[in-house]
């Protein structure tokens, strides 16, 4: 089994990769930024349910996910924001972000959601022989109701995005994984037609 997160860890630090994936040692509690991103994904997954109609308001979903996280980890946590690195409660920040998100995009009804937080795995072969399984989770697959194009959204939470920070996305392992294996998986389960082009990975910051 190979995951994008494992590839990223190996590139970052081979020692950390060895501890995490060979010795299976991980922190008891994830870093606040990772926890916050996970809660945002849960909230948006509850909003972008399959179909045209939207599900639970993501602010409500974030609050529920935060409460479950706090109960599991027996602690509340916060985040640093803006250039002054002001510290705020993660619940307050997440609920505000999700309310603003819906205020900005509304029901987002030009999209039909085909799948949300969809696990996948594809067999990768070398010289015609099985090599490894590439596994991952696709944040979603959305079909534009006018153009019929299928886009893959990738939700990302970050303190800020500018041109310099966007440059790395051109060689982002996760986007490459979507193109190489995610699209093939979507075709294999019938969500994308064999001859249908996948034009866009939509980074949702």
C-alpha positions in Angstrom: 0.0 0.0 0.0 1.3 3.5 -0.9 -0.3 6.8 0.2 0.4 10.4 -0.8 0.9 11.2 2.9 3.7 8.6 3.0 5.4 9.9 -0.1 5.3 13.4 1.5 6.7 12.2 4.8 9.6 10.4 3.0 10.5 13.6 1.1 10.3 15.6 4.2 12.4 13.4 6.5 13.5 9.8 6.1 13.8 9.3 9.8 10.3 10.5 10.4 9.1 8.2 7.6 10.8 5.3 9.3 9.3 6.1 12.7 5.8 6.6 11.2 5.5 3.9 8.6 7.9 1.2 9.6 7.9 1.4 13.4 4.3 2.7 13.4 5.0 5.4 16.0 2.8 8.5 15.8 2.0 11.4 18.2 -0.9 10.7 20.6 -2.5 14.0 19.4 -2.0 15.5 16.0 -0.8 19.0 15.5 -3.5 21.7 15.7 -3.2 22.6 12.0 -3.8 18.9 11.0 -6.7 18.6 13.4 -8.3 21.8 12.1 -8.0 20.7 8.5 -9.6 17.4 9.3 -12.6 19.1 11.0 -13.0 21.4 8.0 -13.1 18.4 5.7 -15.7 16.7 7.9 -17.9 19.8 7.9 -17.7 20.2 4.1 -18.3 16.5 3.5 -21.6 16.9 5.4 -22.5 19.9 3.2 -21.5 18.5 -0.2 -23.6 15.3 -0.1 -24.2 13.4 -3.3 -26.8 15.1 -5.5 -27.7 18.8 -6.2 -29.2 19.7 -2.8 -26.8 20.5 0.0 -26.7 18.8 3.4 -26.1 20.1 6.9 -24.8 23.6 7.2 -21.0 23.3 7.5 -20.8 25.6 10.5 -23.0 23.1 12.4 -21.0 20.3 11.1 -17.7 21.9 12.2 -19.1 22.5 15.7 -20.1 18.9 16.1 -16.8 17.7 14.7 -14.9 20.0 17.1 -16.8 18.8 20.1 -16.1 15.2 19.2 -12.4 16.0 18.7 -12.2 17.8 22.0 -13.9 14.9 23.8 -11.6 12.3 22.2 -8.4 14.3 23.0 -9.7 15.7 26.3 -8.6 19.2 25.3 -9.8 22.3 23.4 -7.3 23.7 20.9 -6.7 27.0 19.1 -5.1 28.3 15.9 -2.7 31.2 15.1 -4.1 33.5 12.4 -3.0 36.5 10.4 0.4 38.2 10.3 0.3 39.0 14.0 -0.2 35.3 14.8 -3.2 36.1 16.9 -4.3 33.0 18.8 -8.0 32.2 18.6 -10.1 29.2 19.6 -10.4 26.8 16.7 -14.1 26.4 17.2 -14.7 30.1 16.9 -12.5 30.3 13.8 -14.0 27.2 12.1 -17.6 28.2 12.6 -16.8 31.7 11.3 -15.1 30.3 8.3 -17.9 28.0 7.4 -20.6 30.7 7.9 -18.6 33.0 5.6 -18.2 30.1 3.1 -21.9 29.6 2.8 -22.5 33.4 2.6 -20.1 33.6 -0.3 -21.0 30.5 -2.3 -24.6 29.8 -1.2 -26.0 26.4 -2.2 -23.3 26.1 -5.0 -26.1 24.6 -7.0 -24.3 24.7 -10.4 -22.6 21.5 -9.2 -24.0 18.0 -8.9 -21.9 16.1 -6.3 -21.1 12.6 -7.5 -19.0 11.6 -4.5 -17.6 13.0 -1.3 -14.6 11.8 0.8 -14.4 8.7 -1.4 -11.7 6.1 -0.5 -10.1 4.5 -3.4 -7.3 2.1 -4.3 -5.8 1.2 -7.7 -3.3 -1.5 -8.6 -0.1 -0.2 -10.1 1.8 -2.5 -12.4 5.3 -2.6 -13.7 6.2 -4.7 -16.7 2.8 -6.2 -16.6 3.2 -7.4 -13.0 1.5 -6.1 -9.9 3.7 -3.7 -8.1 1.7 -1.9 -5.3 -1.7 -0.6 -4.4 -2.0 3.2 -4.5 -4.6 4.2 -1.9 -6.1 7.5 -0.9 -9.3 9.6 -0.4 -10.7 11.9 -3.0 -12.3 15.0 -1.4 -15.0 14.9 -4.0 -16.1 14.6 -7.6 -18.4 17.3 -8.9 -20.2 17.5 -12.3 -20.9 21.0 -13.6 -24.6 20.9 -14.5 -24.1 23.2 -17.6 -20.8 22.0 -19.1 -21.0 18.4 -17.8 -17.3 18.6 -16.9 -16.3 16.6 -13.9 -14.0 18.5 -11.5 -12.2 17.2 -8.4 -12.2 19.6 -5.5 -9.4 19.6 -3.0 -10.2 21.4 0.2 -7.2 23.1 1.9 -7.1 25.2 5.1 -4.1 27.5 5.4 -3.1 30.8 7.1 -2.7 32.5 3.7 -2.3 31.9 0.0 -0.4 34.1 -2.5 1.3 33.5 -5.8 4.5 32.3 -4.2 2.6 29.7 -2.2 0.6 28.5 -5.2 3.6 27.6 -7.2 4.2 24.3 -5.5 0.7 23.1 -6.6 2.1 22.6 -10.1 4.0 19.6 -8.8 1.8 18.7 -5.9 1.9 14.9 -5.2 -1.8 15.0 -4.2 -2.9 16.5 -7.5 -0.7 14.1 -9.4 -2.3 11.2 -7.5 -5.7 12.5 -8.5 -4.8 12.6 -12.2 -2.8 9.3 -12.2 -5.0 7.1 -10.1 -8.1 9.0 -8.9 -9.5 9.6 -12.3 -8.9 5.9 -13.3 -10.8 4.9 -10.2 -13.7 7.2 -11.0 -13.9 5.6 -14.4 -13.7 2.1 -12.9 -16.7 2.7 -10.7 -18.7 4.4 -13.5 -18.7 8.0 -12.1 -16.8 9.2 -15.2 -17.3 8.0 -18.7 -14.3 6.3 -20.4 -13.9 9.1 -23.0 -14.8 12.0 -20.6 -12.0 14.5 -19.9 -11.2 15.6 -16.4 -10.1 19.2 -16.9 -9.7 20.7 -13.4 -8.5 20.0 -9.9 -10.4 22.8 -8.0 -8.3 23.9 -5.0 -10.8 25.2 -2.4 -8.8 27.3 0.0 
